[in-house]
């Protein structure tokens, strides 16, 4: 009776061949295993020429891992990221110190909470990390709230220091002589200011304090009672005065 090849081949020990075909999908040659389909099961895989291994506890790679995407939890230290990687996460918790380089940081957050009650802006350092901030680096430092509409009382000029829109709501520190006529360092507001009053702030007011004192454009002042140790001027334009009997001239009442 004729025998099959499998019956004729019943070796014990080592079989040497240039290639071995198992089934219809797996070929074993001197250069490796070629499996066009199916599953290869082993306790561990070693990649020749490297220290990378694959086993039941995970993948240990000492070189470069390239993939179109990665999923799952990341633990340990992720260092040495190069080639300008873009990382997108849903939630991130940083328990240590966060340092961000680059020229800009954009926070698209509905709520920003900062525990530190002292906020310092304009830190400028040299190559050794020493603070070298001065009035030049601090010039035009402050707060600008974005807005494309509004009628500011002044247009803070856009120059090499200020790049904000004139309609932005600005509180800016500007050094002496940066603008023509600015004879001293000053905080500049481009909209009116009210202290302790929201009900009677008048149109055109520059500074309102409470309900009794308002400074308007051109230096006009609306106030209740003004008390001073002395007044200067001839008082010719004062109105609403109650002149006592016997006084016929304002000068007599003020200076007599």
C-alpha positions in Angstrom: 0.0 0.0 0.0 1.3 3.4 -0.9 2.3 5.7 2.0 1.7 9.5 2.3 4.6 11.9 2.6 3.7 12.5 6.2 3.9 8.8 6.9 7.2 8.5 5.1 8.6 11.5 7.1 8.7 10.5 10.8 12.0 12.0 12.1 13.2 11.9 15.6 15.7 14.7 16.4 16.7 17.6 14.1 15.4 18.2 10.6 17.4 20.4 8.4 15.8 22.2 5.4 16.0 25.4 3.5 12.3 26.1 4.2 9.3 24.4 5.9 5.7 25.0 4.9 3.1 24.4 7.6 -0.4 24.2 6.3 -1.1 26.8 3.6 -0.3 30.0 5.4 2.9 29.7 7.4 6.4 29.2 6.0 9.5 28.9 8.1 12.9 29.8 6.5 16.4 30.7 7.6 15.4 34.3 7.7 12.3 34.0 9.8 8.6 33.1 9.9 6.3 34.3 7.3 2.6 34.0 8.3 0.3 35.4 5.8 -2.7 34.6 8.0 -3.6 33.0 11.2 -2.2 33.5 14.7 1.3 32.8 16.0 1.4 32.0 19.7 4.6 32.1 21.8 5.6 32.8 25.3 8.0 35.6 24.2 9.3 37.2 21.0 12.8 38.6 20.7 13.7 40.9 17.9 17.2 40.1 16.6 19.7 43.0 16.8 17.8 44.9 19.5 16.8 44.7 23.2 13.1 44.7 22.4 10.9 41.9 23.7 7.2 41.0 23.5 5.7 38.8 26.2 2.6 38.4 28.3 3.5 41.4 30.6 3.8 43.9 27.7 6.1 45.3 25.1 9.6 46.5 26.1 11.2 48.6 23.4 14.5 50.4 23.8 14.4 52.1 20.4 11.8 54.0 18.5 8.1 53.0 18.3 6.2 54.3 15.3 2.5 54.1 15.0 -0.4 56.0 13.5 -2.0 56.3 17.0 -1.6 55.1 20.6 -4.3 54.3 23.0 -4.5 53.3 26.7 -3.0 54.7 29.9 0.5 56.2 29.9 2.5 55.7 33.0 6.1 56.4 33.9 8.2 59.2 32.4 7.6 60.4 28.8 10.9 62.1 28.0 12.9 62.9 24.9 9.9 63.8 22.8 11.2 65.4 19.5 10.0 66.4 16.1 7.4 68.8 17.5 4.8 66.3 18.6 1.2 67.4 19.1 -0.5 65.9 22.2 -4.2 66.1 22.7 -5.8 65.0 26.0 -9.2 65.4 27.6 -8.0 65.9 31.2 -4.5 66.4 32.5 -3.4 66.6 36.1 0.1 67.9 36.8 1.3 67.2 40.4 4.7 68.8 39.9 6.0 71.9 38.2 4.7 72.8 34.8 7.1 74.6 32.5 6.0 75.8 29.1 8.3 77.3 26.5 7.6 78.9 23.2 6.3 82.4 22.3 2.7 82.0 23.3 0.4 80.1 25.6 -3.3 79.9 24.7 -5.8 78.9 27.4 -9.3 78.2 26.0 -11.0 77.8 29.4 -14.4 79.0 30.6 -13.0 79.3 34.2 -9.4 80.1 35.2 -8.6 79.6 38.9 -5.2 80.6 40.4 -4.5 79.9 44.1 -1.6 82.4 44.3 -3.1 85.8 45.3 -0.1 87.7 44.0 0.2 87.7 40.2 3.4 89.1 38.8 3.6 90.0 35.1 6.5 91.0 33.0 9.3 88.8 34.5 12.4 89.2 32.4 15.5 87.1 32.9 19.0 86.9 31.5 20.8 83.8 30.2 21.6 82.9 33.8 18.0 83.2 35.0 18.5 86.4 36.9 15.6 88.9 37.1 16.6 91.9 35.0 13.1 93.5 34.7 13.1 97.3 34.8 10.9 100.2 33.7 11.6 99.6 30.1 10.5 96.0 30.2 7.5 97.0 32.4 6.4 99.7 30.1 2.8 99.3 29.0 2.2 96.3 31.3 -1.3 95.8 32.6 -4.6 94.3 31.7 -6.5 94.5 28.4 -9.9 93.0 28.1 -10.7 92.3 24.4 -13.5 94.2 22.7 -14.1 95.4 19.2 -16.8 97.9 20.2 -16.9 100.9 22.6 -16.1 104.5 22.9 -12.9 105.0 24.9 -12.2 108.4 26.4 -8.6 108.2 25.0 -7.0 106.1 22.3 -3.8 104.6 23.8 -1.6 104.8 20.7 -0.6 101.5 19.0 3.2 101.5 18.7 6.0 99.2 19.2 5.0 98.6 22.9 1.2 98.6 22.6 -0.5 96.3 20.2 -4.0 96.3 21.7 -7.1 97.5 19.9 -8.2 101.0 21.0 -11.6 99.6 22.0 -10.1 97.1 24.4 -10.7 97.9 28.0 -7.2 98.8 29.2 -5.4 99.5 32.5 -1.8 100.1 31.6 1.3 101.3 33.3 3.3 103.6 31.0 6.7 105.0 31.8 7.5 108.7 31.8 7.9 110.4 28.4 6.8 107.3 26.5 4.0 109.5 25.0 4.4 113.2 24.3 3.3 115.2 27.4 3.4 112.2 29.8 5.5 113.9 32.5 5.5 111.1 35.0 5.0 107.3 35.3 1.3 106.7 35.3 -1.4 104.1 35.3 -3.6 104.9 32.2 -7.3 103.9 31.9 -8.9 104.4 28.5 -12.4 104.3 30.0 -14.0 106.2 32.9 -13.5 104.9 36.5 -16.1 104.7 39.2 -15.4 104.0 42.9 -18.3 102.8 45.0 -21.0 104.0 42.6 -23.0 102.2 39.9 -26.2 104.2 40.0 -25.3 107.8 39.2 -22.3 107.5 36.9 -22.9 110.2 34.3 -22.1 110.1 30.6 -18.8 111.8 30.0 -17.5 111.3 33.5 -13.8 110.5 33.9 -13.8 109.7 37.6 -16.7 109.2 40.0 -16.2 108.7 43.7 -19.4 107.7 45.6 -22.4 109.8 44.8 -20.9 113.2 45.6 -17.8 113.7 43.4 -17.4 113.4 39.6 -14.7 114.7 37.4 -15.8 115.3 33.8 -13.9 116.1 30.6 -12.2 119.5 30.4 -11.7 119.5 34.2 -15.3 120.2 35.2 -16.1 118.9 38.7 -19.5 118.0 40.1 -19.4 117.6 43.9 -21.3 118.0 47.1 -19.4 119.8 49.8 -15.7 120.5 49.1 -13.7 121.3 52.2 -10.2 122.8 52.1 -7.9 124.8 54.2 -7.9 127.5 51.6 -9.3 128.4 48.1 -7.6 130.5 45.5 -9.0 132.6 42.7 -11.5 135.5 42.6 -14.6 133.4 42.9 -16.3 135.4 40.2 -18.1 132.3 38.7 -19.3 130.8 42.0 -23.1 130.4 42.2 -25.6 129.3 44.8 -23.9 131.2 47.6 -25.9 132.5 50.5 -24.5 136.0 51.2 -25.1 137.3 54.7 -26.9 140.6 55.2 -24.5 143.5 55.1 -22.3 142.0 52.5 -22.8 143.4 49.0 -19.8 141.9 47.2 -18.6 138.4 47.0 -15.0 139.4 47.6 -16.0 141.0 50.9 -17.5 137.7 52.1 -14.6 135.6 51.0 -11.7 137.8 51.9 -13.0 140.6 54.1 
